[in-house]
Amino acid sequence: MTITPGVDAPTWPPEFAERYRAAGYWRGQTFGDMLRERAAAHPDRTALVDPAPERRTWTYRELDERADRLAAGFLARGIRKGDRVVVQLPNTGEFVEVVFALFRIGALPVYALPAHRETEIAHFCSFAEAVAYVVPDRHAGYDHRELAALMRERTPSLRHVFVAGDPGEHTALSEVPCEPSGPFDGPEPHELAFLQLSGGTTGLNKLIPRTHDDYMYSLRSSNEICGVDDGTRFLVVLPAAHNFPMSSPGWLGVLYAGGTVVLCPRPDPATAFPLVEGERITMTGLVPPLALLWTDAAAATAHDLSSLELVLVGGAKFSESAARRLEPALGCRLMQVFGMAEGLVNYTRLDDDTETVVTTQGRPISPDDEIRVVDDQDDDVPEGEFGHLLTRGPYTIRGYWRAPGHNRRSFTEDGFYRTGDIVRRLPSGHLVVEGRAKDQINRGGEKIAPEEVENIILAHPAVHDVSVVAVPDEYLGERSLAYVILREGAEPLKPVAVKRFVRERGIAAYKVPDLVEFVDAFPHTGVGKISKKHLRSAAEQS
Ligand SMILES: O=C(O)c1cccc(O)c1O
């Protein structure tokens, strides 16, 4: 169960770590201590607002105290430093309390999304050898307690299920807190803070080990770039466990700055606009499909959105035409952000001209973010030409959690992360994302590994072979299409039966193929392997 540094989670070579400390990037503070410091400096300021169903607020002092008591309760139940805890909570105050309680004792949250189901959660629990799983009772019509019971049966390491709300057969989260018996033996700043999820390209999600030092640096710099300060009122519209709304600059960045975080239960304008007005929201982050929806809804809304100063858009490519419409419609500044949970984050800047803001995906946070744009042989391409984006820097991981084989493919020998994105770099340093080399579908910001979905469909008795590819979609950017070859002599299937089969296997709904087509054969490459590129262009033409 214990973590061996450099083995379970590859880390920076000592000369890099020294350089990042000397440059002042890594400042030696943990998230637990950060909150403690803020609570001492401005105890009565509002840290957190959870507006639904009844408005609840937390001052910095209250959040700090509640995190302490919950941390003490977790310890009393045997959760220890280095233990992994799968946290699957919607945008509620409990999410923030749980995460800070775990930070304080050095247990590592594994950030599941509310949309995840049996397939994903079973993987996180077993691969991370989680000791606990934290869930809501019901969310969006789904009973998480039943899934939790199944996970307890199937995962030997899983000793606890904590439920926010009615616990059923499990333990109520509200029963956990107790009085701390003394200071916590917390983590060191260079140690892991949590495991974030990768978008995944090869089947199941990889886990991304982030340290207190490296993540705190990305927040602090994001705050400077985005102009976050103690007057910022940030609306968390996307699922709070996503890296973007957590750290770019996100709810953690805003708490770092002493601002106020408001948790939005659903991302639609009908839910969010009254909150923007009522809570005087100044900043938020959206994925492109939501940005479009908000842009269109703003024209007709009776709600006063004039408090909005900045909307960040990222997670998938934002079309230039949509980007041009956003600022006039919402009456605020647009900032594009191109980031990844593995590290590197790029922003357009507040003083960039409009053309740069609408046509690029920004430039890196740090002067020490090393960027290479290379061809298929890893040779640098001339400035301004397309190539694979490789990166290395003070907040980009050196390897995934317990994945040595995968790490040899995803990182160069000298530690550059192969992002899988195809970019072009402008003389200003801004990147333009042109496409993707990795086998992944980006469905409006939700990343899908085709292989994971293919493996599920292959289990259908009537299916001989399957290939899942991206097809362009005006609203989401991309949707998923499953090309299915049926077994000889099999009863014909309807597309809806394939979709139902995938859904019933227990997988996040966004991974269920949007389209299913039955074909006799896939286009093949010379070596007889399915050519995803070929399939993608066939899909684009159909
Ligand atoms: O993962 C992402 O897509 C992402 C987008 C914007 C900003 C981020 O930090 C991200 O991780």
The ligand as an SDF file (V2000), in Angstrom:
LIG
                    3D

 11 11  0  0  0  0  0  0  0  0999 V2000
   -7.7320   18.7680  -19.6080 O   0  0  0  0  0  0  0  0  0  0  0  0
   -8.1270   19.7500  -20.2500 C   0  0  0  0  0  0  0  0  0  0  0  0
   -8.7490   19.6480  -21.3080 O   0  0  0  0  0  0  0  0  0  0  0  0
   -7.8300   21.1240  -19.7370 C   0  0  0  0  0  0  0  0  0  0  0  0
   -8.3060   22.2480  -20.3830 C   0  0  0  0  0  0  0  0  0  0  0  0
   -8.0310   23.5160  -19.9010 C   0  0  0  0  0  0  0  0  0  0  0  0
   -7.2880   23.6850  -18.7600 C   0  0  0  0  0  0  0  0  0  0  0  0
   -6.7990   22.5760  -18.0830 C   0  0  0  0  0  0  0  0  0  0  0  0
   -6.0650   22.7030  -16.9680 O   0  0  0  0  0  0  0  0  0  0  0  0
   -7.0700   21.2850  -18.5760 C   0  0  0  0  0  0  0  0  0  0  0  0
   -6.5930   20.2050  -17.9020 O   0  0  0  0  0  0  0  0  0  0  0  0
  1  2  2  0
  2  3  1  0
  2  4  1  0
  4  5  1  0
  4 10  2  0
  5  6  2  0
  6  7  1  0
  7  8  2  0
  8  9  1  0
  8 10  1  0
 10 11  1  0
M  END
$$$$
